[in-house]
Amino acid sequence: EAAELGSASALAKIGTLSYHGDGVAHDEAKSIHCWEAAAMKGDIGSRHSLGGVELIKGNYDRAVRHFFISAKMGIKESLDEIKKMFALGLATKAQYAEALKGYQDAL
């Protein structure tokens, strides 16, 4: 009910449960929809999760953009993902440097 009313945290939780099939059927499309809605409402964990989905799909530019936003909000795991992508040649030095600066500014 909270998700239907637009609660970002409820949408994020439903997205995570659906993605992992935890107590409900695995539904990646539903997960992405819930995470997108939650991210638009400011849920940073959902933004990080969207980055992970895009990374798995090979959409590296989109993954970096999602991770960049959440790194700028203080999510270290997102910064770490951009660092890994940089080491693999999937992100630029400038993208990593900008994410690092944004992360440090958030702290």
N, CA, C and O of each residue as an XYZ file, in Angstrom:
428
protein
N       0.826     -1.196      0.000
C       0.000      0.000      0.000
C       0.866      1.254      0.000
O       0.569      2.223     -0.699
N       1.960      1.229      0.802
C       2.846      2.398      0.846
C       3.446      2.671     -0.526
O       3.597      3.827     -0.922
N       3.790      1.606     -1.256
C       4.358      1.780     -2.594
C       3.326      2.392     -3.536
O       3.662      3.236     -4.367
N       2.074      1.967     -3.406
C       1.012      2.525     -4.242
C       0.806      4.010     -3.964
O       0.385      4.765     -4.840
N       1.106      4.415     -2.745
C       0.983      5.818     -2.373
C       2.229      6.619     -2.733
O       2.265      7.837     -2.555
N       3.252      5.927     -3.240
C       4.439      6.622     -3.724
C       5.587      6.725     -2.749
O       6.471      7.561     -2.939
N       5.610      5.909     -1.710
C       6.714      5.932     -0.761
C       7.992      5.440     -1.445
O       8.038      4.324     -1.963
N       9.028      6.286     -1.441
C      10.296      5.917     -2.082
C      10.899      4.682     -1.442
O      11.379      3.795     -2.147
N      10.884      4.608     -0.124
C      11.496      3.452      0.545
C      10.706      2.174      0.267
O      11.300      1.107      0.120
N       9.381      2.264      0.192
C       8.578      1.081     -0.134
C       8.831      0.632     -1.565
O       8.962     -0.563     -1.832
N       8.900      1.583     -2.479
C       9.205      1.234     -3.875
C      10.578      0.574     -3.985
O      10.746     -0.407     -4.710
N      11.557      1.117     -3.259
C      12.911      0.552     -3.284
C      12.911     -0.875     -2.758
O      13.556     -1.752     -3.331
N      12.192     -1.105     -1.676
C      12.146     -2.443     -1.090
C      11.471     -3.437     -2.029
O      11.947     -4.560     -2.196
N      10.366     -3.026     -2.641
C       9.681     -3.905     -3.596
C      10.607     -4.208     -4.775
O      10.657     -5.339     -5.258
N      11.337     -3.193     -5.231
C      12.289     -3.419     -6.316
C      13.331     -4.454     -5.950
O      13.643     -5.335     -6.752
N      13.869     -4.356     -4.755
C      14.902     -5.303     -4.309
C      14.329     -6.705     -4.139
O      14.939     -7.681     -4.574
N      13.160     -6.810     -3.508
C      12.534     -8.123     -3.327
C      12.219     -8.771     -4.668
O      12.441     -9.968     -4.852
N      11.704     -7.986     -5.600
C      11.360     -8.521     -6.927
C      12.603     -8.939     -7.697
O      12.596     -9.951     -8.398
N      13.665     -8.160     -7.567
C      14.882     -8.478     -8.312
C      15.504     -9.785     -7.836
O      15.970    -10.594     -8.638
N      15.503     -9.979     -6.523
C      16.130    -11.173     -5.950
C      15.154    -12.332     -5.784
O      15.564    -13.435     -5.422
N      13.875    -12.099     -6.041
C      12.891    -13.164     -5.871
C      12.751    -13.573     -4.413
O      12.516    -14.741     -4.105
N      12.898    -12.606     -3.524
C      12.851    -12.864     -2.088
C      11.406    -12.786     -1.589
O      10.906    -11.704     -1.281
N      10.744    -13.938     -1.513
C       9.360    -13.984     -1.058
C       8.345    -13.687     -2.151
O       7.142    -13.850     -1.949
N       8.821    -13.259     -3.286
C       7.967    -12.989     -4.449
C       8.677    -13.522     -5.689
O       9.865    -13.842     -5.650
N       7.942    -13.612     -6.774
C       8.549    -14.084     -8.019
C       9.577    -13.065     -8.533
O       9.374    -11.855     -8.429
N      10.667    -13.572     -9.081
C      11.677    -12.694     -9.692
C      11.031    -11.978    -10.877
O      10.451    -12.608    -11.761
N      11.142    -10.665    -10.876
C      10.559     -9.863    -11.954
C      11.455     -8.647    -12.172
O      11.289     -7.615    -11.521
N      12.402     -8.781    -13.094
C      13.370     -7.710    -13.331
C      12.708     -6.432    -13.824
O      13.096     -5.338    -13.414
N      11.722     -6.553    -14.690
C      11.046     -5.363    -15.207
C      10.355     -4.600    -14.076
O      10.415     -3.372    -14.023
N       9.706     -5.327    -13.180
C       9.042     -4.681    -12.042
C      10.082     -4.025    -11.138
O       9.871     -2.919    -10.641
N      11.197     -4.705    -10.928
C      12.266     -4.157    -10.092
C      12.764     -2.838    -10.649
O      12.889     -1.850     -9.925
N      13.046     -2.832    -11.937
C      13.560     -1.623    -12.583
C      12.531     -0.503    -12.486
O      12.878      0.639    -12.185
N      11.273     -0.828    -12.738
C      10.206      0.184    -12.638
C      10.152      0.775    -11.222
O      10.078      1.992    -11.056
N      10.188     -0.079    -10.225
C      10.126      0.392     -8.828
C      11.359      1.219     -8.479
O      11.240      2.273     -7.855
N      12.547      0.749     -8.878
C      13.776      1.488     -8.581
C      13.786      2.838     -9.291
O      14.227      3.834     -8.717
N      13.307      2.881    -10.527
C      13.249      4.165    -11.248
C      12.336      5.142    -10.520
O      12.685      6.308    -10.337
N      11.164      4.664    -10.106
C      10.219      5.527     -9.395
C      10.821      5.997     -8.067
O      10.698      7.168     -7.708
N      11.462      5.093     -7.348
C      12.078      5.444     -6.066
C      13.236      6.426     -6.262
O      13.394      7.373     -5.492
N      14.037      6.190     -7.297
C      15.176      7.076     -7.570
C      14.691      8.488     -7.904
O      15.302      9.474     -7.492
N      13.595      8.577     -8.649
C      13.036      9.887     -8.989
C      12.526     10.615     -7.744
O      12.419     11.841     -7.729
N      12.218      9.848     -6.711
C      11.776     10.432     -5.444
C      12.940     10.647     -4.481
O      12.739     11.054     -3.337
N      14.179     10.367     -4.958
C      15.356     10.653     -4.162
C      15.988      9.481     -3.446
O      16.903      9.682     -2.646
N      15.536      8.258     -3.702
C      16.128      7.102     -3.039
C      17.467      6.745     -3.705
O      17.503      6.249     -4.831
N      18.537      7.004     -2.998
C      19.877      6.842     -3.565
C      20.247      5.376     -3.740
O      20.934      5.029     -4.701
N      19.807      4.508     -2.833
C      20.072      3.076     -2.983
C      19.478      2.531     -4.268
O      20.074      1.674     -4.921
N      18.302      3.027     -4.631
C      17.678      2.603     -5.889
C      18.501      3.068     -7.080
O      18.623      2.349     -8.072
N      19.064      4.261     -6.988
C      19.911      4.774     -8.067
C      21.123      3.852     -8.237
O      21.513      3.529     -9.359
N      21.712      3.434     -7.117
C      22.859      2.513     -7.171
C      22.432      1.180     -7.808
O      23.144      0.624     -8.645
N      21.266      0.682     -7.400
C      20.776     -0.586     -7.955
C      20.561     -0.492     -9.461
O      20.864     -1.435    -10.193
N      20.037      0.643     -9.928
C      19.866      0.833    -11.373
C      21.218      0.811    -12.085
O      21.339      0.278    -13.187
N      22.225      1.391    -11.448
C      23.573      1.332    -12.024
C      24.045     -0.104    -12.166
O      24.646     -0.469    -13.176
N      23.774     -0.915    -11.158
C      24.165     -2.320    -11.213
C      23.476     -3.077    -12.332
O      24.099     -3.892    -13.012
N      22.194     -2.811    -12.527
C      21.442     -3.466    -13.605
C      22.025     -3.067    -14.962
O      22.227     -3.913    -15.834
N      22.292     -1.777    -15.130
C      22.846     -1.307    -16.404
C      24.245     -1.877    -16.643
O      24.607     -2.183    -17.779
N      25.016     -2.017    -15.591
C      26.349     -2.612    -15.719
C      26.247     -4.053    -16.208
O      26.969     -4.461    -17.118
N      25.353     -4.812    -15.605
C      25.152     -6.211    -16.004
C      24.704     -6.302    -17.462
O      25.121     -7.203    -18.190
N      23.856     -5.369    -17.882
C      23.355     -5.370    -19.261
C      24.390     -4.876    -20.266
O      24.178     -4.977    -21.474
N      25.508     -4.343    -19.776
C      26.532     -3.827    -20.678
C      26.297     -2.398    -21.123
O      26.956     -1.920    -22.046
N      25.373     -1.715    -20.483
C      25.100     -0.307    -20.780
C      25.988      0.551    -19.877
O      25.519      1.138    -18.902
N      27.258      0.612    -20.215
C      28.251      1.198    -19.320
C      28.062      2.700    -19.107
O      28.266      3.189    -17.995
N      27.682      3.431    -20.136
C      27.458      4.868    -19.964
C      26.319      5.126    -18.987
O      26.415      5.998    -18.124
N      25.243      4.361    -19.130
C      24.106      4.518    -18.218
C      24.494      4.095    -16.803
O      24.095      4.730    -15.828
N      25.268      3.028    -16.698
C      25.709      2.571    -15.376
C      26.528      3.650    -14.683
O      26.312      3.942    -13.507
N      27.471      4.243    -15.416
C      28.303      5.303    -14.830
C      27.433      6.473    -14.382
O      27.662      7.035    -13.310
N      26.447      6.845    -15.180
C      25.584      7.973    -14.803
C      24.829      7.693    -13.502
O      24.740      8.558    -12.630
N      24.286      6.479    -13.377
C      23.581      6.128    -12.137
C      24.550      6.098    -10.949
O      24.267      6.666     -9.894
N      25.687      5.434    -11.131
C      26.661      5.355    -10.044
C      27.188      6.739     -9.678
O      27.435      7.021     -8.506
N      27.359      7.597    -10.673
C      27.857      8.950    -10.432
C      26.900      9.724     -9.515
O      27.328     10.382     -8.567
N      25.623      9.634     -9.811
C      24.628     10.344     -9.001
C      24.651      9.844     -7.566
O      24.647     10.645     -6.631
N      24.674      8.533     -7.382
C      24.659      8.010     -6.012
C      25.993      8.217     -5.307
O      26.017      8.373     -4.086
N      27.107      8.223     -6.043
C      28.407      8.517     -5.417
C      28.420      9.950     -4.902
O      28.944     10.226     -3.823
N      27.839     10.862     -5.682
C      27.769     12.265     -5.264
C      26.889     12.458     -4.031
O      26.958     13.494     -3.370
N      26.078     11.475     -3.730
C      25.226     11.542     -2.541
C      25.840     10.763     -1.370
O      25.213     10.606     -0.322
N      27.074     10.280     -1.563
C      27.789      9.651     -0.457
C      27.757      8.140     -0.410
O      28.084      7.556      0.624
N      27.371      7.482     -1.502
C      27.337      6.018     -1.530
C      28.704      5.505     -2.008
O      29.020      5.569     -3.196
N      29.498      5.000     -1.073
C      30.856      4.549     -1.391
C      30.862      3.405     -2.395
O      31.748      3.328     -3.247
N      29.876      2.515     -2.298
C      29.808      1.381     -3.222
C      29.695      1.852     -4.668
O      30.227      1.212     -5.575
N      29.010      2.960     -4.880
C      28.880      3.503     -6.234
C      30.219      4.043     -6.729
O      30.598      3.831     -7.881
N      30.924      4.738     -5.849
C      32.263      5.220     -6.200
C      33.175      4.039     -6.526
O      33.939      4.084     -7.490
N      33.089      2.987     -5.720
C      33.909      1.789     -5.951
C      33.601      1.147     -7.300
O      34.504      0.658     -7.979
N      32.321      1.147     -7.690
C      31.941      0.575     -8.990
C      32.542      1.388    -10.133
O      33.031      0.818    -11.108
N      32.510      2.711    -10.020
C      33.111      3.550    -11.063
C      34.619      3.312    -11.111
O      35.204      3.273    -12.193
N      35.241      3.156     -9.966
C      36.685      2.878     -9.917
C      36.995      1.561    -10.626
O      37.954      1.478    -11.393
N      36.188      0.537    -10.374
C      36.381     -0.760    -11.047
C      36.185     -0.611    -12.551
O      36.947     -1.167    -13.342
N      35.160      0.142    -12.939
C      34.894      0.349    -14.353
C      36.051      1.092    -15.017
O      36.424      0.789    -16.151
N      36.615      2.065    -14.307
C      37.781      2.787    -14.825
C      38.953      1.830    -15.022
O      39.626      1.870    -16.052
N      39.195      0.973    -14.035
C      40.300      0.007    -14.126
C      40.124     -0.944    -15.306
O      41.104     -1.429    -15.870
N      38.876     -1.208    -15.675
C      38.585     -2.106    -16.799
C      38.455     -1.373    -18.127
O      38.213     -1.992    -19.164
N      38.615     -0.056    -18.094
C      38.491      0.727    -19.316
C      37.048      1.019    -19.716
O      36.778      1.372    -20.864
N      36.120      0.872    -18.766
C      34.701      1.085    -19.056
C      34.222      2.463    -18.624
O      33.097      2.861    -18.928
N      35.072      3.185    -17.919
C      34.798      4.564    -17.510
C      36.092      5.340    -17.696
O      37.181      4.766    -17.671
N      35.970      6.632    -17.879
C      37.158      7.455    -18.100
C      37.756      7.924    -16.780
O      37.118      7.887    -15.728
N      38.996      8.363    -16.878
C      39.660      8.931    -15.709
C      38.901     10.158    -15.221
O      38.762     10.368    -14.016
N      38.413     10.963    -16.150
C      37.657     12.167    -15.799
C      36.360     11.802    -15.065
O      35.982     12.478    -14.109
N      35.684     10.749    -15.505
C      34.462     10.327    -14.826
C      34.764      9.875    -13.402
O      34.042     10.222    -12.467
N      35.835      9.098    -13.243
C      36.198      8.645    -11.901
C      36.593      9.829    -11.019
O      36.184      9.904     -9.861
N      37.388     10.753    -11.563
C      37.837     11.909    -10.785
C      36.646     12.767    -10.345
O      36.600     13.243     -9.211
N      35.692     12.956    -11.248
C      34.521     13.760    -10.917
C      33.655     13.057     -9.859
O      33.117     13.700     -8.958
N      33.531     11.745     -9.983
C      32.765     10.984     -8.990
C      33.457     11.033     -7.627
O      32.797     11.168     -6.597
N      34.780     10.924     -7.625
C      35.542     10.983     -6.371
C      35.345     12.338     -5.705
O      35.113     12.415     -4.499
N      35.436     13.393     -6.485
C      35.242     14.728     -5.932
C      33.825     14.887     -5.370
O      33.640     15.423     -4.278
N      32.842     14.422     -6.119
C      31.459     14.511     -5.657
C      31.242     13.723     -4.382
O      30.550     14.178     -3.472
N      31.834     12.540     -4.317
C      31.725     11.704     -3.111
C      32.356     12.411     -1.915
O      31.766     12.462     -0.836
N      33.552     12.955     -2.108
C      34.239     13.651     -1.022
C      33.466     14.884     -0.562
O      33.424     15.187      0.630
N      32.859     15.588     -1.505
C      32.047     16.759     -1.149
C      30.827     16.357     -0.332
O      30.361     17.125      0.510
N      30.304     15.145     -0.580
C      29.114     14.680      0.141
C      29.421     14.338      1.596
O      28.544     14.365      2.459
N      30.690     14.018      1.842
C      31.045     13.643      3.220
C      31.263     14.851      4.025
O      31.571     14.754      5.213
